[in-house]
């Protein structure tokens, strides 16, 4: 290699490094994959209106938390809220941005969408391997009119760490003390039975291929693929179907005003219409941001999304926050974030 | 340098410039070689540093425990190590004989008109990205296995003593066996094309002399072609094994991702790289992240041991060949 070509390569490398700086005015964020489609849709609309773009890396909640703690991004996004003491230690403020739900889906011969009813304890027993066939008395008791086959149950779980896993296991832990003691709630857990599929698509595919399978996917995924969803019995002993309305009911019934740092997991909420496996996706920013202007820009974007993003969210089967909650969040911004 | 200049008297200035050019060239190649060492060293240091919290916390238990529980933060690497070794082993057991067949056919037995199409097909197979194999494995291959192959295995081989324990449980479609077979297809073109290339380097004189002495095709293959190209063949196998050990995406799609060690090949399992790919993005907490990096260290070690073992084996073979000659 001649000197001239060495120089050329170095110039090219420097040019590549510099292109990253051209968009320095954009808002930068990183984190959860679950809200990525709606964040990018909002960002597109926001950019055409204001000229400010969003650079969001959907690297997962764990990655988002790491990046905001390392101060490499203006905001982090997580499906799992940080505990108040952890927020305080890191000097972070957290608020909910968008709501979604997790839906159990089944593949049983002769059972269509919305026909099978389950409750949390039964679901937990299935995923612990205690209930092994679909005609088990516990399932028959909840579905007296349904002809259930003796097919073996094949539980399918998400193998990749995800907010979906966290919501599902958190719900099962609240419903079954045995599940809580033996397995617990986290983005990845050690499942005693079943098979792990990667991502919503992998899980949906494995469920449709396996006779007697049960799995759980994000609501948008179940709806768009017309999967056979399950009805769940909520805290008010009512069987509810997953829908935007039942997710919003869970969010509206939750007691946000007393939740320190918005640390509230929306599973198993009170209310006759509440879907029990609902969850919010959260945003993390610094209380005293290293770059107050950038954080101010980010908050402007989130405020715009609260106000104008409702229809876009509904189009993608996400659920916007209830109006009262939005007002509360915006007060938090004013009182506890030193942004400009 | 063109030829004409050899007849001209070389000017001192010209010669000095030439020497400078040579010195720079030597420096550049040295820098490139050293860069590899620096990179390898850097990666090793970063990995060990990242893995240290987990390794010092769990000590040897990290290698021997099957549990992988992010909730209680208890981590053991037995299941991923087992899965990595078993899938690679089965993949090699399937891929080596097939590659050998392909390359022997292409170099020794194939009619000339078929040589190009089969050769190009093998090379094209090597160019398919691993994610494509993963998607194909999950959507096409696994359902076929689930419906047509696995039920037969369970019914006919499952009840047999001994071997039966390899074929237990429900036919999920995905699992250790499926991952191994997809891996076998993925490493096949690498091994086959390397083997073909080394077989082709054998001088025709050798083959013709053997035939001239009255050797059969079989004897030529086993007594001339193989001994002559042994180093290259083992190199090709190692290349394939290296890929099988580290393959991530395709395996993640079809292995079932369960941190369990089970005797049945139809059961779901996991490999080191699949575990990292699955869990690293959402891993919260230092011990969890560190345990995943520790898995990476283990993969590094396994690959290193395998390659060193292959080198040692080759050296021993060569020595034996020398002493018998």
Interface residues (C-beta under 8 A of the other chain):
Chain A: X1 X3 X6 X33 X59 X60 X61 X62 X63 X65 X80 X152 X154 X159 X160 X161 X162 X163 X183 X184 X185 X186 X187 X188 X189 X190 X191 X194 X195 X196 X197 X198 X202 X205 X206 X209 X210
Chain B: X24 X28 X67 X68 X69 X70 X71 X72 X138 X139 X142 X143 X146 X170 X172 X173 X174 X175 X252 X253 X256 X257 X258 X259 X268 X270 X277 X278 X279 X280 X281 X282 X283 X284 X289
